[in-house]
Every structure is written in structure tokens, then in C-alpha cells.
Amino acid sequence: MNNYKKYSDIANTLRIDIIKMLEKSKTGHPGGSLSACEILTALYFKEMNIDPKNPKKDDRDRFVLSKGHGAPVLYAALAEKGYFPKEELSSLRKIDSMLQGHPDMKGTPGVDMTTGSLGQG
């Protein structure tokens, strides 16, 4: 499989996961998440020095999602990368879920910065 097809397939998988999450939760911002699929695919699956098996390693790259309302794309990328089981995606915005409306570095594996207010990244 050539690289373009590989990364295109990953971005499409993220899109499908985002739509499923938002449909199940009946809330969210689809445009903010869907518009970032390609960049998160490039970062998480090609460029960034990260390891889901060692998510807190000192020399890892960090990612800050400034538009916290775009959290579903981050969650989809993290699940696809193996930070947590994809089944967790169905718990988006549920009480006591690790996947809240905005990224939370204390509650979600692979999230490096809690965000919500725009302009943090």
C-alpha cells in the first residue's frame, strides 16, 4: 500500500469514528473535528515521536489541541493509535467517561494538555 492510500485510509477511519461518536452522544461540533482529520493523521501516524505503550516518556512530542471543542478528532486519533480501546469512543460526553467535551490530560490517556478556551495552542 502506498503512503498516500495508507494515510488517506486512516483519515477516513477517523472521520467515521467522529460521526459515530457525535451521533451516539447527540452533541458536539462536527466541523471542528472533521476539518482536522488530515493534520492529526499526519502528526500522529507519521511525524510525532510518541508511543502508546510509554505515553509519558520524557522525550516524546506533545500535541495541544487549541480548539478543545474538536476533541472527537483527537480521541479518534488516540484510539486508532492504541492509547485506549476504540470501544471507549462510544462513551463521548457521558458522565464519568474519560472522553469529555474538551480534552482532559488527567482523564484521557495520550492527552498532553487540558484545553477548552480557544487560543491555547
Backbone torsions as a table, in degrees:
resi	resn	phi	psi	omega
1	MET	NA	130.6	178.6
2	ASN	-75.0	161.9	-175.1
3	ASN	-61.5	-39.8	-179.9
4	TYR	-58.4	-47.5	-179.8
5	LYS	-63.3	-42.9	-180.0
6	LYS	-57.9	-51.0	-177.2
7	TYR	-73.3	-32.4	175.1
8	SER	-63.3	-41.7	178.0
9	ASP	-64.2	-40.3	177.9
10	ILE	-63.9	-46.6	179.6
11	ALA	-59.6	-40.2	178.1
12	ASN	-66.6	-37.5	175.7
13	THR	-62.1	-42.3	177.6
14	LEU	-60.4	-43.8	179.2
15	ARG	-58.6	-46.7	180.0
16	ILE	-61.1	-45.1	179.6
17	ASP	-62.7	-39.4	179.0
18	ILE	-62.3	-49.6	-179.6
19	ILE	-59.7	-43.1	178.4
20	LYS	-62.0	-44.3	179.8
21	MET	-61.2	-48.2	-176.6
22	LEU	-67.7	-36.9	177.4
23	GLU	-64.9	-44.5	-178.6
24	LYS	-66.6	-40.3	-177.2
25	SER	-81.1	-17.3	-178.9
26	LYS	61.4	24.3	-179.7
27	THR	-157.7	158.5	176.9
28	GLY	131.1	179.8	-176.6
29	HIS	-119.3	92.6	-175.5
30	PRO	-61.5	-41.6	-177.1
31	GLY	-61.9	-41.5	-179.7
32	GLY	-63.4	-31.7	178.8
33	SER	-85.8	-47.5	-176.4
34	LEU	-64.0	-30.1	-178.5
35	SER	-72.8	-9.5	-176.3
36	ALA	-112.0	8.7	-176.2
37	CYS	-61.6	-44.5	-177.3
38	GLU	-66.4	-44.1	-177.4
39	ILE	-67.6	-40.1	177.8
40	LEU	-69.1	-33.0	174.7
41	THR	-62.6	-47.6	179.9
42	ALA	-61.5	-43.8	-177.6
43	LEU	-70.0	-53.7	-172.7
44	TYR	-76.2	-25.9	-174.4
45	PHE	-111.9	-0.5	178.7
46	LYS	-136.5	-49.5	-167.7
47	GLU	-93.6	-42.3	-169.5
48	MET	-75.5	142.6	174.0
49	ASN	-88.3	90.9	-178.3
50	ILE	-138.7	158.5	-179.5
51	ASP	-147.8	108.4	-179.8
52	PRO	-58.1	-25.1	178.9
53	LYS	-78.6	-17.2	178.6
54	ASN	-139.8	66.3	-169.6
55	PRO	-68.0	-14.9	-177.9
56	LYS	-109.8	15.8	-178.1
57	LYS	-58.3	142.0	-173.0
58	ASP	-60.7	-38.7	-173.8
59	ASP	-93.6	20.3	179.4
60	ARG	-75.6	157.9	169.9
61	ASP	-79.2	150.5	178.3
62	ARG	-115.0	149.1	178.6
63	PHE	-127.3	131.7	176.7
64	VAL	-116.9	117.8	176.4
65	LEU	-89.0	96.2	-176.2
66	SER	-58.7	-44.1	179.2
67	LYS	-85.3	85.8	-175.3
68	GLY	-56.1	-27.1	178.8
69	HIS	-68.8	-8.5	174.8
70	GLY	-90.2	17.8	-176.3
71	ALA	-52.3	-36.2	-179.0
72	PRO	-55.5	-35.5	178.1
73	VAL	-68.0	-37.9	177.1
74	LEU	-65.2	-45.5	179.5
75	TYR	-62.0	-41.2	178.9
76	ALA	-62.9	-42.4	179.3
77	ALA	-66.0	-43.1	-179.6
78	LEU	-63.9	-41.6	178.6
79	ALA	-66.1	-43.5	179.5
80	GLU	-63.0	-34.0	179.7
81	LYS	-77.4	-18.6	175.7
82	GLY	105.2	17.4	178.5
83	TYR	-72.4	-27.9	176.2
84	PHE	-158.7	161.9	-177.7
85	PRO	-63.4	141.1	-179.8
86	LYS	-60.1	-24.3	178.8
87	GLU	-60.0	-26.1	179.0
88	GLU	-63.2	-25.0	-177.6
89	LEU	-58.2	-28.0	-179.4
90	SER	-73.2	-5.9	180.0
91	SER	-97.9	11.2	-178.5
92	LEU	-50.2	128.1	175.3
93	ARG	63.6	17.9	175.3
94	LYS	-88.7	151.9	178.1
95	ILE	-58.0	135.0	179.9
96	ASP	67.9	10.0	175.6
97	SER	-78.2	150.7	173.9
98	MET	-75.8	-9.9	-176.8
99	LEU	-110.9	85.7	-179.5
100	GLN	-88.1	-178.9	-176.4
101	GLY	-64.9	-25.6	175.2
102	HIS	-129.7	150.3	-178.4
103	PRO	-59.2	140.0	180.0
104	ASP	-131.0	111.7	-175.7
105	MET	-68.6	-18.2	178.5
106	LYS	-87.0	-19.4	-174.0
107	GLY	-113.7	-14.8	-174.3
108	THR	-123.5	118.9	178.0
109	PRO	-57.9	132.8	178.1
110	GLY	92.8	-11.5	178.0
111	VAL	-84.6	123.0	-176.3
112	ASP	-92.9	-19.0	-177.5
113	MET	-149.9	130.1	173.3
114	THR	-73.4	128.9	179.9
115	THR	-135.4	168.5	179.0
116	GLY	-176.0	-56.7	176.2
117	SER	-70.4	137.6	-179.8
118	LEU	-67.8	153.9	175.2
119	GLY	91.0	13.9	-178.8
120	GLN	-87.9	-18.1	-173.1
121	GLY	-96.0	NA	NA
